[in-house]
């Protein structure tokens, strides 16, 4: 049987591990930028950078991402590099509720895909057949990780 001090020690350890896990699950991005990342989590909008790295580590990789964040820690600019060349670049514009209302995705060939979303994050219109869903859809249907046709 555990003594009271041993019990408190174990309880403290469990609480600390829980707090660390909660912080990792609810990671808040820093303000400003540029910040370098090894990858991004999904093609849902806004793109979510993962695996923070240094600029030196980024330059040594074949592929990496650069992101900028606003005062509310939201992604406002995201660029994916492949062999030191821009593969694509995205800009995000948010409504007063913090939902993306407009996204601009520029491909390496210069083609710009502009998408507009309603106040719930649902796609309203796009100038391209290559559209992406708003990230809020992920909780409702986890199978929606592919580009949609915008219909």
Buried (B, 14 or more C-beta within 10 A) or exposed (E): EEEEEEEEEEEEEEEEEEEEEEEEEEEEBEEEBEBBBBBBBBEBBBBBBEEBBEEEEBEEBEEBBBBBBBEEEBBBBBBBBEEEEEEBBBBBEBEEEEBBBBBBBBBEEEEEBBBBBEEEBEBEEBEEEBBBBBBBBBEEEEEEBEEBEBE
